[in-house]
């Protein structure tokens, strides 16, 4: 592959059918990426050359690669090796979900899975997972959308790929609040457990609110250990984030967990976002379980 002078970034989107690849594709289009759906892998170098010849008009590319390509997926290994040596930033984004969630989505939409034409749905899903295993293994970012709505995934993509503001390193941080009773976020790089903090759930006047509410914020700030916890997490992140960036990591997902994911984790994630943004970081937040009720 020839060196590209004008291309700044290439995102290759792959993943399971029904996981949300095309939602991610549309979100990147919203961010100004030149997007190509289902491009044969052998044509990716040619597309890069076209972007380089555009005189800067195409600086960001996104390409969907999935099982509709058939056997050409086997060509991905060599193309990936070439991309690693290219002067632009390339990211392989794999969108996934559990087999059960994928099966439910197909059943609800009554669509036919591409590999279930002559077999049952779950067998088709498992066959696709096997075909895509090599791409998943080399992906820099694996996003599990089992617990995501369409809006959650779009927000996630916008936070990940929106151009960084200001100076400093290019590490983008996503904060995810969650409830342990609903399971750990599968794509978390760091997890902080804040279940030891005072719980607004046990205050009758606060139970129906969430960590976004000013009254919950004031309640938690009235306890000294909340501020101390935020100070200590912020101090740890100030130490860790430059080291992740130095190792070439572009994206970091930090999960903040409490019991239900509606009060303490939401408040802590919001406050960490504000602190990291004041430090010049590009930060987004997703409250995964804020709408779950007991």
N, C-alpha and C positions, 0 to 999 in steps of 0.2 A: 504494500500500500504506500503510495506517495505521501510525503509530508503535506499536511494541510496548513495553509497560512492564515486562512480567514475563519475556519471553523473553530468555535470555542468549546462546544460540548455536544456529545452524542449520547442519547439515552436509548438503550435497547430494552423494550418492554416484552417480557414473556410471562408465562404462567398458565395456570389451569383455566380451562373454559368455564365461564360462569363466576370467576373469582373477582372480576372487575377490571380486566385489562383495558377495555375500551373506555371505561370511566377515567382511568389514569391517562389514556391517550387524549381524551377530550380536555382533561385538566391541563395537560402540557400544551395543547393547542391554545388554550386560554392564556398561557404564559408567553406565547409568541413563538413556540417551537414549530418548525416545519415538520409535519408529521406524515408518515407513510405507513399504511396498514398492510400487513401480510406481505412484506417485501421478501423475495427469495434471498437467502443468506449470501449467496454468491454475488448479489448486486449491491450489498452494503458498501464495499470499497468504491464502486462506481458512483454511488450516491454521495459519498464523502468527497470524491473528486469534483462532482457537480457543484457541491456546496462551496468548495474552494474556488471554483471558477466563477462563482456568482458575484465576485467583487465585494463581498461582505454582506450581501443581501440575505444570505442564509448563514447564520452563525450558530444556530441551535437546531439540532436534528433529533427526532424521536422516531423509532421504528418498532413496529409490533412483529414479533417472531413467535409463531405458535404451531400447533400440530397440523393446521391446514396446509402447511408446507410439505408435509409427508416426509420422505426420506432425506430431503435436503437439510434437515436439522443436524444430521451427522457432520455437515460441513462447518458447524459453528466453531469447533475447537480451533481450527487454523485461523479463521477470521478473528477470533478472540485474541489469539497470540499476537496477531498483527496490530490489533487495536491497542494492546498494552504498550507498544513501542511508539504509538502515534503522539504528536505534540499537543493534541487537544485532550480535554477531560472526557472520558467515556465511562458510562455507568450502566451496568446490567441490573435492571429492576425486575424482580420476579414477584408476581402477584399470586397469592395462594389462599386457600381456605380449606377447612376440613372436608373430608369426603362426604360426611353427613350434611353439611351446609350446602355443598355444591349440588348434591342430589335433591335437597329440598328446593333450591332455587330453580333447578330444571323442572321439577314437578310443578311448581307454582306457575311458571311461565309457559309450560307445555312445549318448550323448545326441545329439539332433538340434539343430543350430544354428538359431536363429530365422530367419536369412536364407538358410539352405541347404535350404529345403524343395524347391525346384525347380532347384537348381544344386549344384555340388560344394562341399565344405567350405571350401576356401581362398578361392573366389570369394565365398562368404557372409561370411567373416571380413573380406575386403577391402572389401566393400560396407558392412558395419557400421562399419568404421574410418572410411570416408568420411562416413557419416551423423553420426558422433559427433565429427568433426574440430573443429567450432566450439566444442563444449563443452570438449574437451580443451585448446583454445587459451586459454580463459579460466580454466582450473582453477588454483587456488593451489597445489595439491599433486598431482603425478602420481607414482604408485607403480607401479613395474615389478615384477611378481611372478614374472617368468620363473625366477628362482633361489630363490623363496620356497616354503617348505612352508606348509600351513595354519597351523601353530603360529607360524611366523615372521611371517605377516601379522597374526594376532591380536595378537602381542606388539608389532608395529609400531604398530597402531592404538591399543592401550592406552597406549603411550608417548607417542603424539602427542596424544591427546585426554583423557587423565587430567587432572583439575583440577590446576592449578598449586598448589604448596604455598608458604606464606610470602609475603613481599612481593616487591618488585621487578617487573621487566617480565614479560610473559607468554610470552616466547620459549621454546619447547620445543626441546631439542636431542636428536637421535638420532645415536649413534655407530655406524658400520658397519665392522667389520673385514672385509677381503677379500684374496684373492690375485690378483695381476695376471695370472697364467696362466689364470684363469677369467674375466677381463674386468672392466672398471670397473663399479661400481654405477651404473645409469643415472639414479638420482634423487639423486645426491650434489650438494650445493651447494659444499662444499669438499673437496679431496682432499689428503691428506698421504702422501707416499711414504717408508716407513721401511726400505727394502731396504738401506740403507747400514749399519744396525745389525748387531752380531754375531749370527750366525744359529744358533739352537739346533739346527736341522736337521742341522748338521754335527757335532754332539756325539752319539756313539752312544747314550749313556745318556738323552738327552733327545729323540731323534728321534720316538719313538712317543708322546710327551706333547703337550700343547697349551699355549698361552699362559695357560691357566687354572691350570696346575699350579704349586704353590709352588716346585718345583725350577727350572722355567723362569724364574719371576719372579726368584729369587735369582741365577740365571746372568746375566740381563740387567741386573739392578741392580748386579752386580759390575763392570760396564763404565761408566765415568764418562759416556761420551757418551749413554747411555740417559737418565740423569737430566737432562743438559743439553738433550737433545731435548725431553723432556717439559716442562721449564721454558720453553723457547722457544715451543713450541706453545701452552702455557697462557697465556703472556704475550700472544701474538698474539690468542688467542680472547678474553681479557679486554678487549682493545682493540676487536675486531670485533663481538662479540655485542651490546653496547649500541647500536651503530650500526645493525645489522640490525633490532633491536627498534624503534628510533626511526623507521625507514622503514616500520613496520607489518608486518614479517615475523613470523608466528606460529610457524613451524616451520623448523628448520635441520638438514640432514643432513650430517654430517661423516664422510667415509670415510677409513679408515686402511689403507693397503695394504702388503703385503710380497709375497714371491714366491708362496707357496702359501696364505697366509691362515690358517695354523694356529698360528704361534708369535709372531713379533714384533708383527704387527698386532693380534693378540688381546690381548697383554699391554699394549701402548700404549693401546688403546681402553679396557681395564679401568681403567688408571691415570688416564687423562683423565676418565673418568666420575667416579671418586672425587674428583678435584681440583675438577671443575666442581660437583659436588653440595655440596662443602664451601663453595663460593662462593654457594650458594643457588639453583643452577640446577635445573630439572626436566630430568633426563637419563635416557635409556635407551640400551641397547646391544644390537646384533644382530651375532652372529659368523656371517657368511654362509657362509664356506667351511671352518669348523672341522672338519667331518666329511669333507672331501675328502681323499683319500689319493693319494700318488704311485703 
